[in-house]
């Protein structure tokens, strides 16, 4: 996010973990991250790794320990919920823990995201529903089940 021209992460750089995420999905992700290739210097991110089941987490750690020897310059970020810091993955990687401190102010982050999520030419599309021709939006409510 150092400049507006820097792209957002691509689909292969991010793994959004849930309790249903399989060991195979995590394994493929870790292989992309840890096995050197000519894909450039990507930054890989596992989101909500604390949500993984114990079995998947254990297998992911084993694979990580095995693969990290192939690449000493990998770039991997594991984001977890601080309320679940005693889950398997946060515990195993706790020695590398870094508190998250935003490096940019909220308006700068919003401007960067607006640059990347704006529909290039206004058209009759779902993007016209969101403010300022954005192709993404967040709909929320304090009340559950009100037809969002």
N, C-alpha and C positions, 0 to 999 in steps of 0.2 A: 504494500500500500504506500510505497514511497513516492509513486507518481500515478496519476490517473490512467496512464497507458499500461500499467502492470495489470495482467489479466487476473481474473478470479481463479481459484483452484479449479482444476478440471475434475471430472467424475472419478478418474482413477487415482486422484490424490487424496480423496476423503472417504472414510468409512464411518458411517453413522451406525453405531452399535445399539442393539436392542437385546432383550433377553432371548429373542428368536434368531439372532445372528449365529451362523454356523461356524464350526472350526474351519471348514473349507473356505468360507468367505474371508475370514481373518487370515488364513494361510496365504491365499492369493494376494491379499493386500500387503502382507509383510514381505512376500517375495518381490513384489513390485518395488517396495521401498528399499530392501536390503541387498538385492542382487544387482550389481552394477550393469548398466546398459547405456546406450547412447541417447537416452531420453532427456538429457539435460539435468539440471540441478533442481529437481522438484522438491517441494516441502510436503511430506505426507502427514495427514492428521487423522487420528482415531478420536471420534467424538463419543462421549459417554461410554468409554471403555469399562467403567464400573458396572454397567448394565449386563455385561457378558456373564453367562453361566460359569460356574466353577470349572466344569470340565473344559469348556471352550477356552477359558482364561488360562488354565494350566497348560493346555496344548499350545496356545499362542506363546506363552513364555518359553516353553521348550523349543519351539521353532525359532523364536527370536534369538535365543542363546546359540542355536546352531548356525543361523544365517548371518549373524552380525560379524562373523569372522571373514565373510566374503567382501565386506565393504566397510571401511573405517570412516567414510565420509557421508554416511546416510544422514538424512534430516527427517526426524520423526517427532511429531508432537502428539501427546496423549492427553486429552482433556477429560476430566472426570468431575463429577459433582462432589463438592467438598463435604457434603453430608454423608457420602458413601466412601470416605477415604480408607475405610478398613476392608473394603472389598479386595479381591485377589489382585487385580492389575495395579491399582494404586499402591497396594502394600509392596508388591514385588519391585516396582519402579520408584519407590519412595526416596531412594538415595539421589534421584535426579530431579526431585520435586522443585519447581520454581513457582512462586506465587505469581498469579496473573495480574499484571498492572498495565492498563491500557496506555499505549504510547502516543495515542492521538486523542484529540478532543472529539466528543460526540458529533459536532457539526462537520468536522473533517471526514469522519467515518461515513456519515450519512451522504455527504457529497460524493465520496468515492463510490459508494454503492449505487447512488442515483445515476452516476455516469455509466455504470455497467448494466443496469437493469432498465434503462429507458428504451422504449420501443423507438427504433430509428425513424420511421415515418408513421405518423398517426394514421391508423386505419380502423375499420370496423372490426375490432377484435376484443378478446377478453381483457386486453391491456387497457382498453378505454375505460374500464370499470374503476381502475385504480388511479389514484391521484397523480397528476403530472405525467400521464402515459407510461407508468411503470408496468413492467411485465410481471412483477411480483407484488404482493401486499400481505399484510397481516390483518386478520379479522379476529377480534377478541371480544369477550363479554365477561362481565363479572357473574353472570347467571348462566348456569349450565343448561344445555338443551333448548336454546331459543332460536334454532334454525340457522345457525351460521353456515 
